[in-house]
Amino acid sequence: MFFGLSEEQLLIQESFKGLLTRAVDLDRLRKNAAGGHGTDAALMRELATLGLPGLLISEEYGGSGLTLIEAAIVGIELGRAAAPVPFAGTAVMAPRALSCAGSPAQQQEWLPKLASGEITTIGIAVAEYAAGARRDATVKSQNNRLNGKASFVLDGADAAAFIIADSAGNLYLLRGDAPGVKKDVLPSIDPTRPLAELTLEDAPAEPLPNGTPAMLDALINAGRVILAAESFGAGEEMLRRAVDYAKERQQFGRVIGSFQAVKHMCAEMAAELQPCQSLVWYSAYAADHLPEDAALSALLTKSHMDETGRFVARTAIEVHGGMGYTDLMGLHYWFKRIGFNRATFGGPEIIRMRAAELQGFVAGAA
């Protein structure tokens, strides 16, 4: 039995990798960060030519009709490039929410606009629920009106609409220009990932008919898989840069890559990172094909990748020595992406607790 990517998936991988390699370099990342733009609109248009916005949208609505594993493959390449474009929220979670939980009218209105790039961003407001603070979630719904506050809204800074969860775990579609919606942009550790905070006062929202707590859990887990994929790509890039630097940097008349301690650091990064690729692929495949494994594999994949990503980021900077902390090396773009992904939708401790609950390892767990 062959365990690997199909020819079509390899073509998708090479197409995105080729475009991102040509289009994104440190100068472009610096320019985007200095401008405070968050999203690189020109890069987003280039990626749209490869179908990025419509990857998970069915052909009926102008998309490619692909699955989460293809999205994970693309996510790895976006993470490798530290590409400043919205993906996990706008291109993955929003289409899945609308496709799986939305009404035909909602799908007809929003999915073609997402697939064509007419709408570039939809915010995902599920952070409190994802982090396990469900009792503390402040968004309350009554008669399709929302009140309260939603923090750490992914892709929320320039969103045309929001997929938002109330305290009971039901999903709603909230238009960005709806009355009673106040939005504040929040800074984040990764400047390419600005967050938002929504303050809602009797804001009218459309319920997603199938937006149940079970659907919300599946949606969050899909987002976790994509964040893990991005972190894996970012970790691979940090490892590559560390190895290249070790081959060039000289001390005491020798390249530092010839020192045993540096060799060990690079080998440890590679050994820790490589198994994560299979974890990402499997959890992405399970999301669409193995429902009995989908939730647990997503939780374990993100929690493990979060820990591995932090180790790789720290060690790659250590290989560079003091230079690793400078903007000249640019490692901070990948360091910040890994750190942002680690904190989003629950850190590894919270996620492992949820995985333990699913397996019945916690007393009183359902």
Phi, psi and omega in degrees: 000138183265122176250101182179186182277146177284170179300320179296318180293322176296324177295318176300314180301311183292325180296311181290320179298318180296315180296315183293324178297320180287323192267332189245122173222180184298324180298319180291320178297318179296316181297318179295317180294319181295327180281350180065029186279334185078285178264136174272098186297322180294319178294322178299321178293322177296317180292333178296334178293339175265003177087020182305312184295333186252019183308314187259006179266137185296158180298333179303328182252016175094009180261193182263343178066035181269183185243180186294332180292324175293323176296322178294321178300315178294320180300322177300315182290324177295320177293322179298326181269354188052040186296126180277067179224148176287137181218298186303319181278301188289317188265348182241299187289317181297311177298322179293321179297314181291320183290321185267333186239344185281162175281162176305322180293318178296319179297317182294327181282319192258323186295317177298325179291323176293314183297323182278346184087004177299320171256121186264341184212131168235126182281151180241111185251079181224016191298315182297317180295318182293326183280000179090359180271051188292324179291336182267355179300131189260356180278116180248145180239141175206123181054043178060030173240137184250138176225145178124203185224135175242120183255164175053049181284116181290135181059028188269348189298317183239029189287140174279338179201172182224140165265118190230142179254138174272181186293341178271354180090017176267146186260142179227155171255119182244121179285141184296332181262015180293147177294149178084011180249119175245125184243132174239132178277132181251138173289156177223170180299330178256110183296344176276359181233064177296142180254174178222158173236129181254130171249120189246130177231097180055043182280127179288134181221155179260121177292142169277119189307324180253023182275066182274168175304323178295319177295321179297317178300316179296322179295315179297319179295325175297318177297321179298320179298317181292322177296320176297321178298315179298319180295323177298313178299319178295319178296318177299321180291320178295321176298314180300316181293324178295317180295315179299318180294320180295335179280343185251321185290130182247141171218140180055034177078011180224151174292142185292340178294346178275351179280137184300320182298319180290320176302315181297319180298316180293320179294321179294321177299313181297318182293322179286324188279320189302316180296340182294332179300315179294323177299315180297312180300315183295314182295325177292319177295317183297327182303328183252341188235342182228074186301332180290338180253351192300309186295310184295318181294323177296317180296313182291324180296311182293317181298318180290319180293326177300315181290316179295320179299318179295319179297313182295317181299315181294317184288322178298319177294322179297322177300324180283348183067211181299331180297336182296340181267359183266157176290339179302319179281329177074011183297338184295337178295318179281324176302315182289324177296316179296318179295320178297313181297324179299319185278341187276135180061033175100127175286175186299327180293315179295317183292321178294325176297318178296320178296321178295321178298317180299328182267003179075024181270358181248130182301128178084001180288144179281000000 
